[in-house]
Amino acid sequence: MKKIILSVLVVLMGLSSLVAQNNQSKKDAVGTWKFEAPNAPEGYKSGIIVVGLEEQKYSTTMSFTGSEYKIPGEKVKALNDSILFSVYLEGQDIKVLLKIEDKAKMSGKAVYTEGEVPLTLTKSADL
């Protein structure tokens, strides 16, 4: 009898945790994001990152303030609440790792041969 009650309790707890996971709103990275990187080299301290989703495949582009040129992201991956991609800039492959904090904010870093540069992003509706 104790085993039956214990089994029922385990099943109920498992179901409640599954329901709680499904009720959490999924964090969505799709959109236009203004980024700031105060520790980056001059000319790369701010700009725009656009995250798209088409046919269940993510894409990114990155542009810097003062430039119209859009650098396409490569090897774009979306894992849980993170977006990972690479951009090729000035002869280097730079890895960008972003974590979605909420619907209007992301943080992360750009990793390159000289080290890491912290990034903060805010979602923009008017860009």
PAZAPA-4460 file (N, C-alpha, C; in steps of 0.05 Angstrom, whole numbers, plus 32768, in hexadecimal, padded with zeros to 4 digits):
% residues 127
    n_x    n_y    n_z   ca_x   ca_y   ca_z    c_x    c_y    c_z   seq   type   mol
   8010   7FE8   8000   8000   8000   8000   8011   8019   8000     1      M     A
   8027   8019   8010   8039   8030   8011   8046   8034   7FF6     2      K     A
   804D   801F   7FE9   805A   8021   7FCE   8047   802E   7FBA     3      K     A
   802D   8027   7FBB   801A   8032   7FA9   8017   8050   7FAE     4      I     A
   8014   8058   7FC7   8011   8074   7FCE   802A   8084   7FC5     5      I     A
   8042   8078   7FCB   805B   8085   7FC3   805C   8088   7FA5     6      L     A
   8054   8074   7F96   8055   8075   7F79   8042   808A   7F6E     7      S     A
   802A   808C   7F7A   8017   80A1   7F71   8022   80BD   7F77     8      V     A
   802F   80C1   7F8E   803B   80DA   7F95   8051   80E2   7F81     9      L     A
   8062   80CF   7F7A   8077   80D4   7F67   806C   80DC   7F4C    10      V     A
   8058   80CE   7F43   804C   80D4   7F29   803F   80F0   7F2A    11      V     A
   8031   80F7   7F3F   8025   8111   7F42   803A   8128   7F42    12      L     A
   804F   8123   7F50   8064   8137   7F52   8071   813B   7F36    13      M     A
   8075   8125   7F28   8081   8126   7F0D   806F   8135   7EFA    14      G     A
   8055   8130   7EFB   8042   813E   7EEA   8041   815C   7EF0    15      L     A
   8041   8163   7F0A   8040   817F   7F11   8059   818E   7F08    16      S     A
   8070   8181   7F08   8089   818E   7EFF   8088   8192   7EE0    17      S     A
   807D   817E   7ED2   807A   8181   7EB5   8067   8197   7EAE    18      L     A
   8051   819A   7EBC   803E   81AF   7EB7   804B   81CA   7EBD    19      V     A
   805A   81CC   7ED2   8067   81E5   7ED9   807B   81ED   7EC3    20      A     A
   808A   81DA   7EB8   809D   81DF   7EA3   808F   81E9   7E8A    21      Q     A
   8078   81DD   7E83   806A   81E5   7E6B   805D   8200   7E6E    22      N     A
   8056   8208   7E87   8049   8222   7E8C   805D   8239   7E8B    23      N     A
   8077   8234   7E8D   808A   824A   7E8C   808B   8255   7E70    24      Q     A
   808B   826F   7E6E   808C   827B   7E53   80A7   8277   7E47    25      S     A
   80A7   826F   7E2E   80C0   826A   7E20   80CD   8285   7E1A    26      K     A
   80E7   8286   7E1E   80F5   829F   7E19   80FB   82A0   7DFB    27      K     A
   80F4   82B7   7DEF   80F6   82BA   7DD2   810B   82CE   7DCB    28      D     A
   811F   82C6   7DBC   8135   82D7   7DB4   812F   82E5   7D99    29      A     A
   811B   82DD   7D8B   8115   82E9   7D71   810F   8306   7D73    30      V     A
   811D   8316   7D63   8118   8333   7D63   8131   8343   7D5E    31      G     A
   812F   835D   7D62   8146   836F   7D5E   814F   8378   7D7A    32      T     A
   8169   8375   7D7E   8175   837A   7D98   818C   838F   7D96    33      W     A
   818B   83A3   7DA6   81A0   83B7   7DA7   81B4   83AC   7DBC    34      K     A
   81CE   83AB   7DB4   81E2   83A1   7DC7   81F6   83B7   7DCE    35      F     A
   8200   83B4   7DE6   8215   83C5   7DF1   822C   83B3   7DF9    36      E     A
   8245   83BB   7DF2   825D   83AC   7DFA   8272   83C1   7E01    37      A     A
   8270   83CD   7E19   8282   83E3   7E20   829F   83DC   7E21    38      P     A
   82A6   83C3   7E24   82C2   83BA   7E26   82CD   83B2   7E0A    39      N     A
   82BD   83B4   7DF6   82C6   83AB   7DDB   82D9   83C1   7DCF    40      A     A
   82E8   83B9   7DBB   82F9   83CC   7DAD   82E8   83E2   7DA0    41      P     A
   82F4   83F9   7D9C   82E6   8410   7D90   82D9   8408   7D75    42      E     A
   82C0   8410   7D71   82B2   8409   7D58   82A0   83F1   7D5B    43      G     A
   82A4   83E2   7D71   8294   83CA   7D76   8285   83CA   7D90    44      Y     A
   8281   83E2   7D9C   8276   83E4   7DB6   8257   83E3   7DB7    45      K     A
   824A   83E6   7DA0   822D   83E5   7DA0   8223   83DE   7D84    46      S     A
   820B   83D6   7D82   81FF   83CF   7D69   81E5   83C0   7D6C    47      G     A
   81DE   83B1   7D57   81C5   83A3   7D56   81CB   8385   7D4F    48      I     A
   81BC   8374   7D5D   81BC   8357   7D56   819F   8350   7D50    49      I     A
   819B   8345   7D39   8180   833C   7D31   817F   831D   7D31    50      V     A
   816C   8313   7D40   8168   82F6   7D42   814E   82EF   7D33    51      V     A
   8150   82DD   7D20   8139   82D5   7D11   8134   82B7   7D14    52      G     A
   811C   82AF   7D0D   8114   8292   7D0E   8102   828D   7CF6    53      L     A
   810C   827B   7CE5   80FD   8274   7CCD   80FF   8256   7CC9    54      E     A
   80E8   8249   7CC6   80E8   822C   7CC3   80F7   821E   7CD9    55      E     A
   80F3   8227   7CF1   80FF   821B   7D0A   811D   821C   7D0A    56      Q     A
   8129   8230   7CFB   8145   8233   7CFA   814C   8251   7D01    57      K     A
   815D   8255   7D15   8165   8270   7D1D   817A   827B   7D0B    58      Y     A
   8179   8296   7D08   818D   82A5   7CF9   8194   82BE   7D09    59      S     A
   81AC   82C9   7D04   81B4   82E2   7D12   81C3   82F3   7CFE    60      T     A
   81C1   830D   7D03   81D2   8321   7CF5   81DB   8334   7D0B    61      T     A
   81F3   833F   7D07   81FE   8352   7D1A   8208   836A   7D0A    62      M     A
   8202   8382   7D14   820D   839A   7D08   8216   83AD   7D1F    63      S     A
   8229   83BE   7D18   8234   83D0   7D2C   822B   83ED   7D27    64      F     A
   8228   83FC   7D3C   8220   8418   7D3A   8232   8427   7D27    65      T     A
   8226   8436   7D15   8236   8445   7D01   823B   8435   7CE8    66      G     A
   8231   841C   7CE6   8236   840C   7CCE   821B   83FF   7CC5    67      S     A
   8216   83FF   7CAB   81FE   83F2   7CA0   8203   83D5   7C9B    68      E     A
   821C   83CC   7C9B   8223   83B1   7C94   8219   839D   7CA9    69      Y     A
   820C   8388   7CA0   8202   8373   7CB2   8212   835A   7CAF    70      K     A
   821E   8351   7CC5   822E   8339   7CC5   821C   8321   7CCC    71      I     A
   821B   830E   7CBA   820A   82F7   7CC0   8216   82E5   7CD5    72      P     A
   8205   82DB   7CE7   820E   82C7   7CFA   8211   82AC   7CEE    73      G     A
   8224   829D   7CF7   8228   8282   7CED   8225   826E   7D04    74      E     A
   821F   8256   7CFE   821C   8240   7D12   8209   8249   7D29    75      K     A
   81F2   8254   7D21   81DF   825E   7D35   81D1   8246   7D43    76      V     A
   81D1   8247   7D5D   81C4   8232   7D6D   81B3   823F   7D83    77      K     A
   819C   8235   7D87   818B   823E   7D9D   8188   8226   7DB0    78      A     A
   8191   8229   7DC9   8190   8214   7DDD   8182   821F   7DF6    79      L     A
   816B   8215   7DFC   815B   821E   7E13   8158   823C   7E13    80      N     A
   8165   824A   7E24   8163   8267   7E25   817C   8276   7E1B    81      D     A
   818A   8269   7E09   81A3   8274   7DFF   81A4   8274   7DE1    82      S     A
   81B2   8287   7DD6   81B8   8289   7DB9   81D6   8289   7DB6    83      I     A
   81E1   8278   7DA4   81FD   8277   7D9F   8202   827A   7D81    84      L     A
   8215   828B   7D7A   821C   828E   7D5E   8238   8299   7D5B    85      F     A
   8242   8298   7D42   825D   82A3   7D3C   825A   82B8   7D27    86      S     A
   826C   82CC   7D28   826E   82E0   7D13   828C   82E1   7D0B    87      V     A
   8291   82E6   7CF2   82AC   82E9   7CE8   82B2   8306   7CE5    88      Y     A
   82C5   8310   7CF4   82CA   832D   7CF4   82E8   8332   7CF7    89      L     A
   82F3   8342   7CE5   830F   8349   7CE4   8321   8330   7CE6    90      E     A
   831B   831C   7CD6   832B   8304   7CD5   8329   82F1   7CEC    91      G     A
   8315   82F6   7CFD   8311   82E4   7D15   82F5   82D9   7D16    92      Q     A
   82F3   82C1   7D20   82D9   82B5   7D26   82D2   82BC   7D43    93      D     A
   82BD   82CC   7D46   82B5   82D5   7D61   829C   82C6   7D69    94      I     A
   829D   82B9   7D80   8286   82AA   7D8A   8275   82BC   7D9C    95      K     A
   825C   82BD   7D97   8249   82CE   7DA7   8237   82BB   7DB5    96      V     A
   8236   82BE   7DD0   8225   82AD   7DE1   8212   82BF   7DF0    97      L     A
   81F8   82BB   7DEC   81E4   82CD   7DF8   81D0   82BD   7E09    98      L     A
   81C9   82C7   7E20   81B5   82BB   7E31   819D   82CD   7E33    99      K     A
   8186   82C2   7E2D   816D   82D1   7E2F   8165   82D3   7E4C   100      I     A
   8163   82EC   7E56   815B   82F0   7E72   813D   82F3   7E74   101      E     A
   8131   8303   7E63   8114   8306   7E61   810D   830F   7E45   102      D     A
   80F4   8317   7E41   80EB   831D   7E26   80F8   8336   7E1A   103      K     A
   8106   8346   7E2B   8112   835F   7E21   812F   8362   7E27   104      A     A
   813C   834D   7E32   8158   834F   7E3A   8167   8335   7E36   105      K     A
   817F   8339   7E2C   8192   8322   7E29   81AD   832C   7E33   106      M     A
   81BE   8319   7E3B   81DA   8320   7E42   81EB   830A   7E37   107      S     A
   8205   830F   7E35   8216   82FB   7E2B   8232   8305   7E27   108      G     A
   8240   82F9   7E14   825C   8300   7E0F   8264   82F9   7DF3   109      K     A
   8278   8308   7DE9   8284   8302   7DD0   82A1   82F8   7DD6   110      A     A
   82A7   82E0   7DCC   82C1   82D4   7DD2   82D2   82D5   7DB9   111      V     A
   82EA   82E0   7DBC   82FD   82E1   7DA5   8319   82DD   7DAF   112      Y     A
   832D   82DE   7D9E   8349   82D7   7DA5   8354   82E9   7DBB   113      T     A
   834B   8301   7DBE   8355   8314   7DD2   8347   8310   7DED   114      E     A
   8331   8301   7DEE   8323   82FC   7E07   8305   82FD   7E03   115      G     A
   82F7   8307   7E18   82DA   8308   7E18   82D0   8324   7E1B   116      E     A
   82BA   832B   7E0F   82AE   8345   7E11   8291   8341   7E1B   117      V     A
   8289   834B   7E32   826E   8348   7E3B   825A   8358   7E2A   118      P     A
   8242   834E   7E26   822E   835A   7E16   8214   835D   7E26   119      L     A
   8206   8373   7E23   81EB   8376   7E2D   81D9   837D   7E15   120      T     A
   81C2   8371   7E14   81B0   8376   7DFE   8194   837D   7E08   121      L     A
   8187   8390   7DFB   816C   8397   7E01   815C   8395   7DE7   122      T     A
   8144   838A   7DE9   8133   8386   7DD1   8128   83A1   7DC8   123      K     A
   8128   83A5   7DAF   811F   83BE   7DA4   8107   83B9   7D91   124      S     A
   80F1   83C8   7D96   80DA   83C5   7D85   80DA   83D8   7D6E   125      A     A
   80EA   83ED   7D70   80EA   8402   7D5B   8101   8401   7D48   126      D     A
   8111   83EC   7D48   8127   83EA   7D35   8120   83D7   7D1F   127      L     A
***
